[in-house]
Amino acid sequence: MSVTIERQGISIGRAAEFGHHEWNDLVERSPQATPFHYRESLAVQADHADADLHLLAGYKGHEPVGILPVFEKRKGGMSMAFSPAPGLWVTYLGPALLNHRKLKRRKRERRNKRFVQGCLDWVERELGPKHTQIRPGPDYRDVRPFEWNDFEIDVRHTYSVDLTPGEEDVLMSFSSDARNNIRTDGDYRVYEGGTDEIRTIISQVRARHDEQDESYGVTPRFVTDLYDRLPEGSVRPYACEIDGEVAGGMVALEFGDTVYRWQGGAKHDHDLPVNDLVDWAIMTDAMDRGIENYDLVGANEERLCGYKAKFAPELRSYYTMETGTAVTNALSSVYKKFR
């Protein structure tokens, strides 16, 4: 049965029920979307998280207002809603607005508020979750409608390198040790690979987490599925080869004007500055393609900030919104199994 929520001129429901636009068309038209918003990416996430996917869209007449993919998981008879899906180390997802930049402040805020309220009403009516967690990217700034709906707001941080000045100016903005590492001489090769490199990079990161007795929810299969199903160029695995072996690397993601430093950078035993060389290769290739930003994906772990900060990035914030975490101790225990 088709269920649509009407919220003061905005209709919210499953995107397919409107029939106005293809989902990926909406994704590519939103300045707040990420590569994880693509339909193919969402299907992979749902599969690997063992979750049901609901693709919500909002319209004002035939004009798209926003999108929100929601993953539903059930455990012990309880429903929980997530965006992004839990356990996969997907950094951002959540709502992404369309056609809002043309509006003046008052109308823009009102539209965002009505869209969010309509989505939350739909989720409550159709899913009835005991816990909801939503984490949009840094470009989705106005999270107050969630706060007004009794969500707890947790401020998180990431770094972003501005690539628009060009290769020489970007390099000269780095710390001296970063510049020296990038200019180092040695017998190595940094290149963009494919599924073999993905498997090696993710396995290296998993091994590093195992050494530290830390959980790591990303699998080579998950990332190779993304590589195979997303549009060409969305997933870019970079590897540094030394003496015929992959010493390290990074799986970068690309969407719009941004490339994301997603998974990789495991600690290694080589004398060469592998991670610096890989990061610089990602940046220079991105500049050649006209990409404007390099999101270093996270500035929350103190021990990692020193490495990332040497690239002279801008500190940016994003938000995790949660509600229902204190419903019962049992529910909290169940939720932790999803993280």
N, C-alpha and C positions, 0 to 999 in steps of 0.2 A: 504494500500500500504506500502511495506517495505521501510523504509528510513534508510540508513546507511551513516555516515559521515566518510570520509577517511582523516586521518591527518598524513601524512608522515610515512606510514607503520602501523598505528594503525587504526583499524576500530571500530567505536562507533555506537551503535544502541540498540534497545530493546534486552534484554538478550535472550528472547525466540526465536528470529529470527536467532541467531547463532546456537543454538542447540548443543553446545559443552558440556555444564555443566548445572546441576541444580543450581538454584539461591542460595539455602542454602549451597551447596557445595562450591561455591565461597565465601560466607560469612565466612564459617568456615576455609577457607584457608587464609583469610586476617588477618594480625596482627593488622590492624587498624579498623576492624569491631567491632560492639557492639551488644548486644541482640536486639536492635531496628532495626538492618539490616535484621533479619530473615524475610522471605516472609510472615509468619503468622503474625508477629508483624506489618509489613507494611500494610497488609490488614486491620488489626484492626484500625491502625491509619487513614487510608483512610476513613474507615467507620465512625469513630467518628469525623473526621475533615470535613466530607462531601467533600472530595477531590478526584480527579482522580490521580491514581498512575501510574508512568512510571518507569520501571526498566531498567536502562541503564547499559550496560557493554561494556568494551573495550577489543579488542583482537589484538595481533600481531601474525598473522597466526592463529594457534589453541591455542596459549598461552594466558591465561587471564592476562590482565594488570590492570584492576580496575573495580569497580562498583560504581554506583551513583543512589540511588533511589530519584525520584523527585515527589513531590505532586503539582498538578495544581489546583488552585482555580480561579473561575471566579466571578466577582462582577461588576455590572453596565457595562457589556460589556467588562470589562478589565480582562486580564489574569495575574495571579501572580504565581510564582514558589517558592516552599519551600523545604528544606531538613534540619531538620525535618518539619513535618506538624505543622502549627501554633496552639496555644491554648491548647496543650495537655501536656505541661511541659515535653516534651521529650528533654533531655539535649543535646544529640549528635546524629548525623546521617551523612549526607554528603558523600563525596567520601571515598573509602577505596581501597588501592592499593594491588596488588598481584605480587609476583615474582620480587619485586624491591630490596630486601635486598641483593641479590646476585650481583647486579650491582655496578660498581664503580660510584663515585659521578657524573661525567659528564653525563653518560648514564642514571643514575637514575633521575636526574633533567630533562633531556630532555624528558624521557618517561612520567614523571608526567606532564610536561608542555603540551605535545601533547595530553595526555588523557584528561586533564582539558579543553583545547581549543576545542577538539572534542565534549566533552559533552556540553559545552556552545554553540557551533555552532548548535548542535542538538536541544537544548532547544529553542534557538532563532528561528530556522527554523520551528519547529513543534508547539511550544507553543506561541511564540512571547510575552513573559511576559513584563509587564510594571514595575514589581518589582520582584526581585529575592533575596532570603535570604538562605544562606547555612551555616551550623554550624557543622563541623566535630569534632571528639573527640580529646583528647590530643595527641594521637599517630600519627595523621596526622599533620606533622610539617611544610611542605613547602607549604605555601599558596600564595607564590609570583605569580603564574600564575593567580590567581584571581585579585591580585592587578594590574598586567599588563593588565588586562581586565577591568580596571576602577571600580573595586569593592572597597567599603570602608571597611577597616579591623578594627574590634573592638577587642581588646585583652581582654579575660576573664580569670578567674582563678578557679582552683579547688585544693583540697588537696588529696594526696594519701598516705596511710599508707603501708609501706613495711612489709609484713607478713612473709617473708622468714627466719628471724632470729629465729623464734619459739616463743611459747607462753610466756615463762618467760622473754626473752630478749625484746620482744615487749612490754609486760606489764611494765617492768622497764624503758622503754624509755618515758612512759607517765608522765605527771605532777603528783605531789603528790596528788592533790585532785581527779584526775581521778583514780589513783590507790586505794585510800581510798574508793571512791564510788563503784568501782568494787568489792572490798573486803567486802563491807558492809553486815551485817547480817540482816535478816528480813524474813518475811513470804511472799514469792513471788515465781513465777514460770515464767521463760522465755522459750519459746518454738517456734518451727516453725509450723505454722498453715496452713490454706487453705483459701477458699473463704470467710468464715465467718469472719475471722480475717482481711482480706483485706477490707471488707465492714466497719468494725468497725474502722480500722486505717484511711482510707480515709475520713470517716465521721468525725472523730475527727479533722483531718487537715482542712477539709472544715469549720467546726464550728469555729476553731481558726481564719481562714481567715475572716469569717463573722464578728467575734468580732472586728477585726481590720479594717473592711470595705475595705478589699482587695479582688480582684478577684482570683479565683482558678479554673483552667480549667479541673482538674482531677476529674473524677467521679468513684464511685465504679464499675460501669458497665464496664468502659474502662479497669480498672486494672484486674477485674475478667476475662474479655475476653482475655487479654494477658495471664493470668494464665492458662486458659483452652486451649489455642491454641499453645502456645510456647512449645518447648521441655521440658520435665520434669526436674525440677531443675533450670530453667531459672528465674522463679519468686519465691522468697522465702519471704513470710510474717512472720515476727517475732513479737510475742506479749509478753508483760509482764502482767501476771495475778496476781492481788492482791485481796484477799477476794472473789474469784470467778468471778471477773470482769476484763476485759481487761483495764488496766490503761494507756497503751500506746503501741507503736510498730513502726515497720519500714518495709516497703516493699522493700526488696533488690532484685537486679537483678544480674545474674551471666552469664558470657560469657568468655570462654578462661581462662586466668590466673587472671581475675579480678572479684571482687564482687563490686556492686555499691550500695551506700546508696541513694535510689531514693526518696521515698515518706514516710513521717511519722515524728516522733519526735515532735508531738504537745505538747505544754506546758500543764502541768497537775497540780493537787492540792495535790498530794501524797507526803509524807515525803521521800519516797525512791527515789534514783536517777534512775528513770525508764529508761531514754534514755541512760545513761552510761551502764547500765546492758544489754540493748538490743544491743547496739553497740558492746560490748565485746562478747556477745554470737554469733553475726554474724561473728566476727573476728575469734574466736576460732574454730567454726564449719568450717569456710573457710580454716583455717590452717590444720585441720584434712583432708580436701579434697585435699590439695596440692595447694590451691589458693595462689597466690603470692602478690596480691595488693588489698587494700580496698580503692576504690575511694569514697571520702566523698561527691562528687557531689556538687561542688560549694564552692568558697571562695571569693564571690563577695559582700555579704552583711556583712557590718561591725559588726552588732549586733550578727551575728551567728559565726563569725570567732573565737571568744574567746573560744567557746565550742569546735569547731572542732580542733583548734590548740593544745589543750591539749593532743591530741593523737600523738604528735610528727610527723606530716605528712610532706611529701615533697610538696612544692608549685609548681604546674604545670600550664601551660597556654594552652588555646585553643582559637579558633577564631570564630567570627561571621563575615561573609562576606555578604555585601549587595550592590545592585546596583539599581538605578532607584528611590530611595526614594524621590528625589527632582523634579520628573517629573512635578507634579502639586500638589497644595495644596489639591485638591479633592482626588487624589490618596492616599496621605498620610493619609487623614481622613479615607478612606476605609481600608487601611492597618491596622490601629489601631484596627479596629473591629476584626481582625484576631488574635491578640496577645493573 
